[in-house]
Amino acid sequence: MEYKGWGNIEKEKKVDMEKRKFIKNSALVMLGVIASMRGLDEAINFFSQDNEKENKKPLNNTSDNKKDEISIKEPKTEKPDNVSEAMELNKNLEEDKEENRQERILNAEEMAEEILRVYSSSAIARRFDNKVFSKDFFMAQQFQESRGDHTAESSSGARGVYQNKPESVIDVIKYLAFLREETKDLPEGKRCDYTGPMNISEEEAKKISSLFLKKADYGRATGKLYLLLIHDKDSGYNTGRNPDVFRSESIERQQKLLLLAYHDGPTRRRYPQNASPDAKKYLQLVRRHMSIIVDIRDRLEKAEMSRELDYAIFKILQKLDDGENEGRMNEAVSFWLKKLQEAHISKWRQDGNFGKPLDNSEIRKLFARK
C-alpha cells in the first residue's frame, strides 16, 4: 500500500534543515563578533568546517598548486649539523686566511718594508740579548762597515750601513720564515708575524739589497737580523740546529765570535781559530771603536751632558776618521765636546732648561760648521 504522507515528511525535513542552517549561520556571526573581541578564531574555524566542505570544489590542476607552494618557501640555507662542525668549519676558514696571509707575494720594496716591520716588532726585540747586542756594539760595527754611509757599496756587492750581500738577505728571509713557524703557537707579542715567502731567488735578493742604498733603515734592520741569526742556537742555519757556542761564554767572547762570523760567515763561530786575517783585523778595529765610544760617553757625563748623545758620538767618530785628525784623537774629541757644551749652554739660555739635550738636527748643524 502506498504511503501518502511521504511528501509531507520531505517537506518537514526540508524546513527543519533550513532552520538548522539559519541557527548555525546566526551562531557563526555571533562567534565572529566574540572571536574578534577575545581571539577565538579556532572556534570559528571549528563551526565553519561544514560550510567549507559544502562550498569547496576540487582543484583540477594540482601541479600549479604545488608550484605556488614552492615559490613562497624561503631559500634553504645549508648549515652544519652541530656546533662542533660549525666550529671546525670556522677554524678551517681562519687557517686558510692565515696561510694566505703568511705566503704573500711581495715585490722588492714590499719585502724591504716587511723586513723592517718585523725587525721593529716586540717579538724580535725580545730575542736580542741586550748585554751582547749593546748599543755600543751596534754603533762600532756599523761605523767599521760603512762609516754610517748607507749609500756605501763594495766591489763584491755588499751594500748599505751593514754592507750586506744578497746572500745575507736570503739567509735573513729564511730565518724570518723559520721564526714564524717556531713561534706560531706563542701569544701575540712573542709570535713572529712575518708574512713573506720562505725563500727568495738571488735576483730578488739583489733587488732588495739595492734598496739599502736608498733607505738606511732597510740595511740596518737586515744587518741586525743577520747578527741575530748567527747568535740564535735554534736558527737552523746549518743542517739541524746550530750548536750553542755562545751561552757559556763571556759577553766579550760572544761579541768576538759574532764579529768573526759576521765577517767570514756564520759557520766561523764554530771554528774561530780558523778566522781569516781580514776577519781578525776587522775584530780589532770594531773593538777599538767600542772603546772610543765608551770614552766619549764618560767625557760627556763629566761635562754635564747626556751620555746618550748617540748621534753626536757617531759624528765625533766620523771626525776622528778624517786624515787631519790622525794621531791626535784626544785633541779632536776635546774640541768637539767643547763645541757640544757651548751649543748646549746656548740652548739652555734660550729655553731655560739645562737638562734638555741637543736634538739630532741641532747636532747635525753643529758638525756641519767648519
C-alpha positions in Angstrom: 0.0 0.0 0.0 1.3 3.4 -0.9 2.2 5.7 1.9 0.6 9.0 1.1 2.2 11.1 3.9 5.7 10.8 2.2 5.5 14.2 0.6 4.7 15.8 3.9 7.7 14.2 5.7 10.1 15.5 3.0 8.6 19.0 3.3 9.0 18.9 7.1 12.6 17.7 6.8 13.4 20.5 4.3 12.0 23.1 6.7 13.9 21.6 9.6 17.2 21.8 7.6 16.6 25.4 6.7 16.0 26.2 10.4 19.3 24.4 11.4 21.2 26.3 8.7 19.8 29.6 9.9 20.7 28.8 13.5 24.2 27.8 12.6 24.9 30.9 10.5 23.5 33.1 13.3 25.8 31.3 15.7 28.8 31.9 13.4 28.0 35.6 13.2 27.9 35.8 17.0 31.0 33.8 17.4 32.8 36.0 14.9 32.0 39.0 17.0 33.2 37.3 20.1 36.3 36.0 18.3 37.3 39.5 17.2 37.0 40.5 20.8 38.6 37.6 22.6 40.7 35.9 19.9 38.5 32.8 19.5 39.5 32.2 15.9 39.7 28.5 16.4 36.1 28.3 17.5 35.0 29.9 14.2 37.1 27.5 12.2 35.6 24.6 14.0 32.0 25.6 13.4 32.7 26.7 9.8 34.2 23.4 8.7 30.9 22.1 7.3 30.3 25.2 5.2 33.8 25.0 3.8 33.2 21.4 2.8 29.9 22.3 1.1 31.5 25.2 -0.9 34.9 23.6 -1.6 35.4 22.5 -5.1 38.2 20.0 -6.2 41.2 21.6 -7.9 41.8 20.3 -11.4 45.5 21.3 -11.7 47.4 20.1 -8.6 50.8 20.8 -10.2 50.1 24.6 -10.3 49.2 24.5 -6.7 52.5 22.8 -5.8 54.4 25.3 -7.9 52.8 28.2 -6.0 53.5 26.5 -2.7 57.2 26.0 -3.6 57.6 29.6 -4.8 56.7 31.1 -1.5 59.1 29.0 0.5 62.2 30.8 1.8 65.5 29.6 0.4 67.1 26.8 2.3 70.5 27.6 3.9 73.0 24.8 4.3 74.1 24.6 7.9 76.4 22.3 9.8 74.5 19.6 11.7 76.0 20.5 15.1 78.1 23.2 16.9 81.3 21.2 16.6 81.1 21.1 12.9 80.4 24.8 12.7 83.4 25.5 14.9 85.6 23.2 12.7 84.4 25.0 9.6 85.2 28.4 11.0 88.6 27.1 12.1 89.4 25.9 8.6 88.5 29.2 7.2 90.7 31.0 9.6 93.6 28.7 8.9 93.2 29.3 5.1 93.2 33.1 5.8 96.3 32.7 7.9 98.1 30.6 5.3 97.3 33.1 2.6 98.5 36.0 4.8 101.8 34.2 5.6 102.6 33.4 2.0 102.0 36.8 0.4 103.8 37.6 -2.9 105.8 40.8 -2.3 107.9 42.9 -4.6 111.4 44.1 -3.6 110.2 47.3 -1.8 107.5 45.4 0.0 110.0 42.8 1.1 112.3 45.5 2.4 109.4 47.1 4.3 108.4 43.7 5.7 111.9 43.0 7.0 112.0 46.4 8.7 108.5 45.9 10.1 109.3 42.5 11.6 112.7 43.7 12.9 110.9 46.5 14.8 108.3 44.2 16.4 108.4 43.2 20.1 108.7 39.5 19.1 112.1 40.2 17.6 113.3 42.8 20.1 113.0 40.3 22.9 115.2 37.8 21.1 118.3 40.1 21.3 120.5 39.7 24.3 120.9 43.4 25.3 124.2 42.7 27.0 125.8 41.1 23.9 124.0 43.3 21.4 124.7 46.6 23.2 124.2 50.0 21.7 128.0 50.5 21.6 128.5 47.2 19.8 126.0 48.1 17.1 127.4 51.6 16.7 131.0 50.4 16.5 130.2 47.7 13.9 128.2 50.0 11.7 131.0 52.5 11.8 133.5 49.9 10.7 131.3 48.6 8.0 130.3 51.9 6.3 131.2 54.9 8.5 127.4 55.3 8.7 127.1 55.9 4.9 124.0 54.0 3.7 125.0 54.7 0.1 128.2 52.7 0.5 128.7 49.8 -2.0 131.6 47.5 -2.2 133.1 45.8 -5.3 131.8 42.5 -4.1 128.2 43.7 -4.0 127.9 44.5 -0.2 125.5 47.4 0.3 124.2 49.8 3.0 125.2 50.6 6.5 125.9 47.0 7.4 127.3 46.1 4.0 125.1 43.1 3.4 125.4 41.0 0.3 122.4 39.4 -1.4 123.3 36.0 0.1 122.8 37.6 3.6 119.4 38.8 2.5 118.4 35.3 1.5 119.6 34.0 4.9 117.6 36.6 6.7 114.4 35.7 4.8 114.9 32.0 5.6 115.4 32.9 9.3 112.2 35.0 9.5 110.2 32.1 7.9 111.8 29.8 10.5 110.9 32.1 13.3 107.3 32.3 12.0 107.0 28.5 12.2 108.9 28.2 15.5 106.8 30.8 17.3 103.3 30.3 15.7 101.8 28.9 18.9 103.1 31.6 21.2 100.9 34.5 22.3 100.8 37.8 20.4 103.9 39.9 21.2 106.1 36.8 21.2 105.0 35.4 17.9 106.9 36.4 14.8 104.3 37.6 12.3 106.4 37.7 9.2 104.2 37.5 6.2 106.6 37.0 3.3 107.8 33.9 1.4 110.0 31.2 2.9 112.7 31.8 0.3 113.7 34.1 -2.5 116.0 34.0 -5.5 119.4 35.6 -5.7 118.0 38.1 -8.3 115.2 39.1 -5.9 117.8 39.5 -3.1 119.8 41.8 -5.3 116.8 44.0 -5.8 116.1 44.2 -2.1 119.8 45.0 -1.2 119.8 47.7 -3.8 117.2 49.5 -1.7 119.7 49.6 1.2 121.3 52.4 -0.8 118.1 54.4 -0.7 117.0 53.9 2.9 119.4 53.3 5.8 116.9 51.5 8.0 116.4 48.7 5.4 120.1 47.8 5.6 120.3 48.4 9.3 117.4 46.0 10.0 118.8 43.3 7.7 122.3 43.6 9.3 121.0 43.2 12.8 118.7 40.3 11.9 121.8 38.6 10.3 123.6 39.0 13.6 120.7 37.6 15.5 120.6 34.6 13.1 124.3 33.9 13.9 123.7 34.2 17.7 120.5 32.0 17.7 121.3 28.4 18.6 118.0 27.3 17.1 118.2 29.2 13.8 118.9 26.1 11.8 121.3 28.0 9.5 123.3 24.8 9.0 122.0 21.2 9.0 119.8 20.8 12.0 120.1 23.1 15.0 123.2 25.2 15.5 125.5 24.3 18.4 125.2 26.7 21.3 128.7 28.2 21.2 127.7 31.5 22.9 125.7 31.0 26.1 128.5 29.6 28.2 130.9 32.3 27.1 131.6 35.8 28.5 129.9 38.8 26.8 133.3 39.9 25.3 133.9 36.4 23.9 130.4 36.2 22.4 130.9 39.6 20.7 134.2 38.3 19.3 132.6 35.2 17.9 129.8 37.3 16.4 132.1 39.7 14.6 134.3 36.9 13.2 131.2 35.0 12.0 129.7 38.2 10.5 132.8 38.8 8.5 133.7 35.3 7.4 130.2 33.7 7.5 128.1 32.1 10.3 130.0 28.8 10.3 133.1 30.6 11.6 131.6 30.8 15.1 132.3 27.1 15.4 135.9 27.4 14.4 137.1 30.9 15.4 140.7 29.7 15.3 140.3 29.4 11.5 139.2 33.0 11.0 140.7 34.8 8.1 143.4 37.6 8.7 140.9 40.2 7.4 138.3 39.0 10.0 140.8 39.2 12.8 141.8 42.8 11.7 138.0 43.6 11.5 137.5 42.4 15.1 140.4 44.6 16.4 139.0 47.7 14.6 135.5 47.2 15.9 136.8 46.7 19.5 138.8 49.9 19.1 135.7 51.9 18.0 133.8 50.5 21.0 136.5 51.7 23.5 136.4 55.2 21.9 132.6 55.3 22.2 132.8 54.4 25.9 135.5 57.1 26.5 133.3 59.7 24.8 130.3 58.8 26.9 132.3 59.2 30.1 133.6 62.6 29.0 130.1 63.7 28.0 129.0 62.9 31.5 131.9 64.8 33.1 130.9 67.8 31.0 127.4 67.5 32.5 125.8 66.4 29.2 123.8 63.3 28.4 125.7 60.1 27.9 123.1 59.1 25.3 124.0 61.6 22.6 124.5 58.7 20.2 124.3 60.9 17.1 126.9 63.3 18.4 129.2 60.3 19.3 128.9 58.9 15.8 129.7 62.3 14.3 132.8 62.6 16.5 133.9 59.1 15.3 133.5 60.4 11.7 135.6 63.5 12.5 138.3 61.2 14.1 138.4 59.3 10.8 139.5 62.4 8.9 143.1 62.4 7.9 143.8 65.7 9.6 142.9 64.2 13.0 145.2 61.2 12.7 147.3 60.8 15.8 145.5 63.5 17.7 142.4 61.7 18.9 142.3 63.3 22.4 142.6 66.8 21.0 139.9 66.2 18.4 137.5 64.7 21.0 138.1 67.5 23.4 137.4 70.1 20.6 134.0 68.6 19.6 133.0 68.1 23.2 133.6 71.8 23.9 131.5 72.7 20.8 128.7 70.5 22.1 128.9 72.0 25.5 128.8 75.6 24.1 125.7 74.7 22.0 124.1 73.1 25.0 124.6 76.2 27.1 123.3 78.4 24.3 120.1 76.3 24.1 119.8 76.4 27.9 119.8 80.2 27.9 117.1 80.3 25.3 114.8 77.5 26.7 115.7 77.8 30.4 116.0 74.0 30.6 119.6 72.9 31.1 118.6 69.3 31.3 117.2 69.2 27.8 119.8 67.7 25.4 120.5 68.7 21.9 118.4 67.0 19.3 119.8 65.4 16.1 119.0 68.3 13.8 120.9 70.7 16.2 123.8 68.3 16.3 123.9 68.0 12.6 124.1 71.7 12.1 126.9 72.0 14.7 129.1 69.4 12.9 128.3 70.9 9.5 130.1 74.1 10.5 133.8 74.5 9.8 
